[in-house]
Amino acid sequence: MTQHQGRHFLQIPGPSPVPDRVLRAMDMPVIDHRSAQFAELSKAVFEGCRQIFKTTGQVLIFPSSGTGAWEAAIVNTLSPGDRVLMVETGHFATLWRQMAARWGIEVDFMPGDWRHGADPVAIEAALAQDSAHAIKAVMVVHNETSTGVTSRVGDIRAAMDKVGHPALLLVDTISSLGSIDYRHDEWKVDVTVSCSQKGFMLPPGLGFNAISEKARAAAKTNKMPRSYWDWEEMLKPNAAGFFPYTPATSLLYGLREAIAMLLEEGLDAVFARHKRLAAATRTAVAHWGLEVVCLEPAEYSPVLTAVMMPPGHDADQFRKTVLDNYNMSLGSGLSKLAGKVFRIGHLGECNELTLMGALSGVEMGLSTSGVPHRAGGVEAAMKYLEGRTEANAPTHLKVIGN
């Protein structure tokens, strides 16, 4: 096993690196989760989550992965035999579809090429044909982590409103929340699904549902069995700052700190930083002569870039070369993209210098692996970022001393 010195570069699109500040915040004794001290912690976290989701409504926090939050969204809003509309944007949209089918949901799965996001026009057309309103929900992955493609949720909501369709809107923001502009209330999303280990910069272990009043009303009449995931059973003790079962206390300490970091930087600045780093990454990829998976510039993901390998070269072997030689982990291609794609994560605690290190590792790996490319992609990315230094500058400087 190769022994490396220095930090490991974790450049997968989640779990993302956990900042030292968050790690220190989690380094706390376990406290009584029925105490006033705990209630103070959880109430602060609930309020902070509302600001990140951009909602005045309820945000539920489950001790779970994002997959658990997927399930909570389904079992609280839908009944066996219900029909929903989903779009094949990639691996994770496909997995969510499979979960819905296992719960007895009839899924109209609009086929996709994994290189484009959900098409608002196609969704509008499908809903317009549903004059009987048999479709009970539209389910969309905001940022498809397997492909680096971001769907336009605001446009999808506009399409639903244009045809006056009453379907619920359920959105997976597992790899986008806290990194890409997202507006739960403004876009009239009924259930927003997310988790802790991406934009929130935490270890895995928390799943989130932000819910509308319309979704909560649906949960009171639907016929799906549930226990652990039941919103009402969670919301009752949440009102006083508690949980119906043992919460992930240490992660809640970290979540409070992560929210503080996001709000101190400012959400608009966070989103701009991610866009800037993503654009620099694509600049490097283009200079190397490689191709990104996403074909629509308006849908480029700010949190990751999925890169196609040239024919005859295996992406997983390339990733192994990079790991063995340069101590950096890159994301793998998933399902139909396995061996064909590697993914560069640039989300969470990532800045210009972090990205330069990551891109350097990729370029050295391309050379070491014998992958055809044009050298100088890192320099091209540097020049792109140098031209945007004003965007990084603080708006004021505090002078210390005389």
C-alpha positions as CSV (number, residue, x, y, z in Angstrom):
1,M,0.0,0.0,0.0
2,T,1.4,3.4,-1.0
3,Q,2.3,5.7,1.8
4,H,1.6,9.4,1.2
5,Q,2.7,12.5,3.0
6,G,0.5,15.6,3.2
7,R,-3.3,16.0,2.9
8,H,-5.4,13.6,0.9
9,F,-7.3,15.5,-1.8
10,L,-10.9,14.3,-1.6
11,Q,-12.3,15.6,-4.9
12,I,-15.3,13.4,-5.2
13,P,-18.7,15.1,-5.4
14,G,-19.6,14.0,-1.9
15,P,-19.0,13.3,0.8
16,S,-17.2,16.5,0.7
17,P,-14.2,17.4,2.9
18,V,-15.3,18.4,6.5
19,P,-13.9,21.8,7.5
20,D,-11.7,21.9,10.6
21,R,-14.2,24.4,12.1
22,V,-17.0,21.9,11.8
23,L,-14.9,19.1,13.1
24,R,-14.1,21.2,16.2
25,A,-17.7,22.0,16.7
26,M,-18.6,18.3,16.7
27,D,-15.9,17.6,19.3
28,M,-18.4,17.8,22.2
29,P,-19.6,15.5,24.9
30,V,-22.9,13.8,24.2
31,I,-25.7,15.6,26.1
32,D,-29.1,14.7,27.3
33,H,-31.4,14.9,24.2
34,R,-34.3,15.6,26.5
35,S,-32.6,18.6,28.1
36,A,-33.1,22.4,27.7
37,Q,-29.6,22.6,26.4
38,F,-30.4,20.2,23.5
39,A,-33.7,22.0,22.7
40,E,-31.7,25.3,22.3
41,L,-29.3,23.5,19.9
42,S,-32.0,22.0,17.8
43,K,-34.2,25.1,17.6
44,A,-31.1,27.0,16.3
45,V,-30.5,24.3,13.7
46,F,-34.1,24.3,12.5
47,E,-34.1,28.1,12.0
48,G,-30.7,28.0,10.2
49,C,-32.0,25.2,7.9
50,R,-34.9,27.4,6.9
51,Q,-32.5,30.1,5.8
52,I,-30.5,27.6,3.7
53,F,-33.6,26.0,2.1
54,K,-35.1,29.5,1.7
55,T,-38.3,28.6,3.3
56,T,-40.5,29.8,6.2
57,G,-42.0,26.4,6.5
58,Q,-41.0,23.2,8.3
59,V,-37.7,21.4,7.8
60,L,-37.5,17.9,9.2
61,I,-34.1,16.3,10.1
62,F,-33.9,12.6,10.1
63,P,-30.9,10.5,11.4
64,S,-30.4,9.0,7.9
65,S,-28.7,9.2,4.6
66,G,-30.2,11.1,1.6
67,T,-31.8,7.8,0.6
68,G,-33.8,7.8,3.7
69,A,-34.9,11.4,3.0
70,W,-36.0,10.1,-0.5
71,E,-38.1,7.5,1.2
72,A,-39.6,10.0,3.6
73,A,-40.7,12.2,0.7
74,I,-42.4,9.3,-1.0
75,V,-44.2,7.6,2.0
76,N,-45.6,10.9,3.4
77,T,-47.1,12.2,0.2
78,L,-48.1,9.3,-2.1
79,S,-50.3,6.2,-1.9
80,P,-49.8,2.8,-3.6
81,G,-51.1,3.0,-7.1
82,D,-50.5,6.7,-7.5
83,R,-48.9,7.9,-10.7
84,V,-45.9,10.3,-10.8
85,L,-43.8,11.9,-13.5
86,M,-40.0,11.6,-13.4
87,V,-37.2,12.3,-15.8
88,E,-34.2,10.1,-16.6
89,T,-31.4,12.6,-15.9
90,G,-28.9,10.1,-14.6
91,H,-28.0,7.4,-12.1
92,F,-29.7,9.0,-9.1
93,A,-32.9,9.8,-10.9
94,T,-33.0,6.2,-11.9
95,L,-32.5,5.0,-8.3
96,W,-35.3,7.3,-7.0
97,R,-37.6,5.9,-9.6
98,Q,-36.7,2.3,-8.5
99,M,-37.5,3.2,-4.9
100,A,-40.9,4.7,-5.9
101,A,-41.7,1.6,-7.9
102,R,-40.9,-0.6,-4.8
103,W,-43.5,1.4,-2.9
104,G,-46.1,0.6,-5.6
105,I,-46.0,3.9,-7.3
106,E,-46.7,4.0,-11.1
107,V,-43.8,6.0,-12.6
108,D,-44.0,7.7,-16.0
109,F,-40.2,7.9,-16.6
110,M,-39.4,10.3,-19.4
111,P,-36.3,8.9,-21.1
112,G,-33.1,11.0,-21.2
113,D,-29.6,10.8,-22.6
114,W,-27.8,11.6,-19.2
115,R,-26.3,14.7,-20.8
116,H,-29.3,17.1,-20.3
117,G,-31.4,18.1,-17.4
118,A,-35.2,17.7,-17.0
119,D,-36.9,19.5,-19.9
120,P,-39.5,22.0,-18.6
121,V,-41.2,22.1,-22.1
122,A,-41.5,18.3,-22.1
123,I,-42.9,18.3,-18.6
124,E,-45.4,20.9,-19.5
125,A,-46.6,18.9,-22.5
126,A,-46.9,15.7,-20.4
127,L,-48.9,17.5,-17.7
128,A,-51.1,19.3,-20.3
129,Q,-52.2,15.9,-21.6
130,D,-53.1,14.7,-18.1
131,S,-56.5,16.5,-18.1
132,A,-57.8,14.0,-15.4
133,H,-54.9,15.0,-13.1
134,A,-53.9,11.4,-12.6
135,I,-50.3,12.5,-12.1
136,K,-50.0,13.2,-8.4
137,A,-46.4,14.4,-8.3
138,V,-43.5,15.6,-10.5
139,M,-40.2,14.3,-9.1
140,V,-37.0,15.9,-10.2
141,V,-33.3,15.7,-9.3
142,H,-32.0,19.2,-9.1
143,N,-28.3,18.4,-9.6
144,E,-27.6,15.0,-11.0
145,T,-24.4,13.9,-9.2
146,S,-23.6,11.2,-11.7
147,T,-23.4,13.6,-14.7
148,G,-22.8,17.1,-13.6
149,V,-26.0,18.4,-15.0
150,T,-28.3,20.8,-13.1
151,S,-32.1,20.9,-13.9
152,R,-33.9,24.2,-14.0
153,V,-36.4,23.8,-11.1
154,G,-37.7,27.3,-11.3
155,D,-38.6,26.8,-15.0
156,I,-40.2,23.4,-14.2
157,R,-42.4,25.1,-11.6
158,A,-43.4,27.8,-14.2
159,A,-44.3,25.0,-16.6
160,M,-46.5,23.3,-14.0
161,D,-48.2,26.6,-13.3
162,K,-48.7,27.4,-16.9
163,V,-50.9,24.3,-17.4
164,G,-52.5,24.7,-14.0
165,H,-51.6,21.2,-12.9
166,P,-52.1,20.4,-9.2
167,A,-49.3,17.8,-8.9
168,L,-46.9,18.0,-6.0
169,L,-43.4,19.0,-6.9
170,L,-40.7,16.9,-5.2
171,V,-37.1,17.9,-5.7
172,D,-33.9,16.1,-4.8
173,T,-31.2,18.7,-3.8
174,I,-28.9,16.1,-2.2
175,S,-25.8,17.5,-4.1
176,S,-27.0,21.0,-4.7
177,L,-28.3,22.5,-1.4
178,G,-25.9,25.0,0.0
179,S,-23.9,25.1,-3.2
180,I,-26.3,26.1,-5.9
181,D,-29.0,28.7,-5.8
182,Y,-32.2,27.0,-4.6
183,R,-35.5,28.5,-3.5
184,H,-38.0,26.2,-1.8
185,D,-40.7,28.7,-1.2
186,E,-40.3,30.9,-4.3
187,W,-40.4,27.9,-6.6
188,K,-43.3,26.4,-4.7
189,V,-41.6,23.1,-4.1
190,D,-43.6,20.8,-2.0
191,V,-40.9,18.5,-0.7
192,T,-37.2,19.3,-0.9
193,V,-34.9,16.3,-0.2
194,S,-31.3,16.8,1.0
195,C,-28.6,15.4,3.2
196,S,-25.6,16.4,5.3
197,Q,-22.5,15.3,3.4
198,K,-22.4,17.6,0.4
199,G,-23.0,21.4,0.6
200,F,-23.5,21.2,4.4
201,M,-19.9,19.9,4.6
202,L,-20.7,17.3,7.3
203,P,-20.1,13.6,7.5
204,P,-23.0,11.5,6.3
205,G,-25.8,10.8,8.7
206,L,-28.5,13.5,8.4
207,G,-31.4,13.5,5.9
208,F,-33.7,16.5,5.3
209,N,-37.2,17.2,4.1
210,A,-38.4,20.8,3.7
211,I,-42.1,20.6,3.2
212,S,-45.0,22.9,2.1
213,E,-48.4,23.1,3.7
214,K,-49.7,21.4,0.6
215,A,-47.4,18.4,1.1
216,R,-48.3,18.2,4.8
217,A,-52.0,18.1,3.9
218,A,-51.3,15.3,1.4
219,A,-49.5,13.4,4.2
220,K,-52.6,13.5,6.3
221,T,-54.8,11.7,3.7
222,N,-52.4,9.4,1.8
223,K,-52.5,5.6,2.4
224,M,-48.8,4.7,2.5
225,P,-47.6,2.9,5.7
226,R,-44.8,4.5,7.6
227,S,-43.4,4.7,11.1
228,Y,-39.8,6.0,11.3
229,W,-40.3,8.4,8.5
230,D,-43.7,9.8,9.6
231,W,-43.6,13.6,9.4
232,E,-46.3,14.2,12.0
233,E,-44.6,12.0,14.5
234,M,-41.4,14.0,14.0
235,L,-43.1,17.4,14.0
236,K,-44.8,17.0,17.3
237,P,-41.7,16.9,19.4
238,N,-39.8,19.2,17.0
239,A,-42.1,22.1,18.1
240,A,-40.4,22.0,21.5
241,G,-36.9,21.3,20.1
242,F,-36.9,17.5,20.5
243,F,-37.1,14.4,18.4
244,P,-39.3,11.3,18.7
245,Y,-36.2,9.1,18.9
246,T,-32.5,9.5,19.6
247,P,-31.1,12.3,17.4
248,A,-27.6,12.5,15.9
249,T,-26.5,15.1,18.5
250,S,-22.8,15.4,17.4
251,L,-23.9,16.0,13.8
252,L,-26.4,18.7,14.9
253,Y,-23.5,20.5,16.6
254,G,-21.6,20.3,13.3
255,L,-24.7,21.4,11.3
256,R,-25.1,24.5,13.5
257,E,-21.5,25.5,12.7
258,A,-21.8,24.7,9.0
259,I,-24.9,26.8,8.7
260,A,-23.0,29.7,10.4
261,M,-20.2,29.3,7.9
262,L,-22.5,29.5,4.9
263,L,-24.4,32.5,6.3
264,E,-21.2,34.3,7.2
265,E,-19.9,34.0,3.7
266,G,-23.3,34.8,2.4
267,L,-25.3,32.4,0.2
268,D,-25.0,34.5,-2.9
269,A,-21.2,34.5,-2.4
270,V,-21.2,30.8,-1.8
271,F,-23.1,30.2,-5.1
272,A,-20.9,32.6,-7.0
273,R,-17.7,30.8,-5.6
274,H,-19.0,27.4,-6.8
275,K,-19.9,28.8,-10.3
276,R,-16.4,30.4,-10.5
277,L,-14.6,27.2,-9.6
278,A,-16.7,25.1,-11.9
279,A,-16.0,27.4,-14.8
280,A,-12.3,27.2,-14.2
281,T,-12.5,23.4,-14.1
282,R,-14.3,23.4,-17.5
283,T,-11.7,25.8,-18.8
284,A,-9.0,23.2,-17.9
285,V,-11.0,20.3,-19.4
286,A,-11.5,22.2,-22.7
287,H,-7.8,23.0,-22.9
288,W,-6.9,19.4,-22.3
289,G,-9.1,18.5,-25.3
290,L,-11.5,16.4,-23.2
291,E,-15.3,16.6,-23.1
292,V,-17.6,17.2,-20.2
293,V,-20.8,15.1,-20.0
294,C,-23.2,18.0,-19.8
295,L,-24.1,19.3,-23.2
296,E,-26.2,22.4,-22.2
297,P,-24.2,25.4,-20.9
298,A,-27.3,26.6,-18.9
299,E,-27.2,23.3,-17.1
300,Y,-23.5,23.1,-16.1
301,S,-23.2,21.9,-12.5
302,P,-21.4,24.3,-10.1
303,V,-20.6,21.4,-7.7
304,L,-18.9,18.9,-10.0
305,T,-17.6,18.4,-13.5
306,A,-18.0,14.9,-15.1
307,V,-15.3,14.3,-17.8
308,M,-15.5,11.9,-20.6
309,M,-12.4,9.7,-21.2
310,P,-11.1,9.3,-24.8
311,P,-12.0,6.0,-26.5
312,G,-9.7,3.2,-25.5
313,H,-8.9,4.6,-22.1
314,D,-10.5,3.4,-18.8
315,A,-11.6,6.1,-16.4
316,D,-11.3,3.8,-13.4
317,Q,-7.7,2.9,-14.2
318,F,-7.0,6.6,-14.6
319,R,-8.5,7.3,-11.2
320,K,-6.4,4.5,-9.6
321,T,-3.3,6.1,-11.2
322,V,-4.2,9.5,-9.7
323,L,-4.8,8.0,-6.3
324,D,-1.7,5.8,-6.2
325,N,0.6,8.6,-7.5
326,Y,-0.8,11.8,-6.2
327,N,-3.0,10.9,-3.2
328,M,-6.2,12.3,-4.7
329,S,-9.7,10.7,-5.0
330,L,-11.8,11.5,-8.0
331,G,-15.4,10.4,-8.5
332,S,-16.1,7.3,-10.6
333,G,-18.6,6.9,-13.4
334,L,-21.8,5.2,-12.3
335,S,-23.9,2.5,-14.0
336,K,-23.9,3.2,-17.8
337,L,-21.1,5.7,-17.4
338,A,-18.8,3.3,-15.4
339,G,-15.3,3.3,-16.8
340,K,-16.2,6.1,-19.2
341,V,-16.2,9.1,-16.9
342,F,-14.4,10.5,-14.0
343,R,-15.9,13.3,-11.8
344,I,-14.1,16.2,-10.2
345,G,-15.8,17.5,-7.1
346,H,-15.5,21.3,-6.4
347,L,-18.0,21.8,-3.7
348,G,-18.2,22.8,0.0
349,E,-14.9,23.8,1.5
350,C,-13.1,24.4,-1.8
351,N,-11.3,27.5,-3.0
352,E,-9.0,28.6,-5.8
353,L,-5.9,27.0,-4.4
354,T,-7.7,23.8,-3.5
355,L,-8.9,23.6,-7.1
356,M,-5.5,24.3,-8.5
357,G,-4.1,21.4,-6.5
358,A,-6.9,19.1,-7.8
359,L,-6.5,20.1,-11.4
360,S,-2.7,19.7,-11.2
361,G,-3.3,16.1,-9.9
362,V,-5.6,15.5,-12.9
363,E,-3.2,16.8,-15.4
364,M,-0.3,14.9,-14.0
365,G,-2.5,11.8,-14.0
366,L,-3.4,12.3,-17.6
367,S,0.3,12.4,-18.5
368,T,1.2,9.4,-16.3
369,S,-1.6,7.4,-17.7
370,G,-0.8,8.2,-21.3
371,V,-4.2,9.7,-21.9
372,P,-4.0,12.0,-25.0
373,H,-4.4,15.6,-24.0
374,R,-2.9,19.1,-24.5
375,A,-0.7,20.2,-21.6
376,G,-1.5,23.5,-19.9
377,G,-5.0,23.0,-18.7
378,V,-4.0,24.1,-15.2
379,E,-2.4,27.3,-16.5
380,A,-5.6,28.0,-18.5
381,A,-7.7,27.6,-15.3
382,M,-5.3,29.9,-13.4
383,K,-5.6,32.6,-16.0
384,Y,-9.4,32.3,-15.9
385,L,-9.4,32.7,-12.1
386,E,-6.8,35.5,-12.2
387,G,-9.2,37.5,-14.3
388,R,-11.8,37.3,-11.6
389,T,-9.7,38.2,-8.5
390,E,-12.0,41.2,-7.8
391,A,-14.9,38.8,-7.2
392,N,-12.9,37.2,-4.4
393,A,-11.8,40.4,-2.7
394,P,-13.4,41.3,0.6
395,T,-15.7,44.3,0.6
396,H,-13.8,45.8,3.5
397,L,-10.7,45.3,5.6
398,K,-10.5,45.6,9.3
399,V,-7.3,47.4,10.5
400,I,-5.9,46.0,13.7
401,G,-3.7,48.2,15.9
402,N,-2.5,51.9,15.4
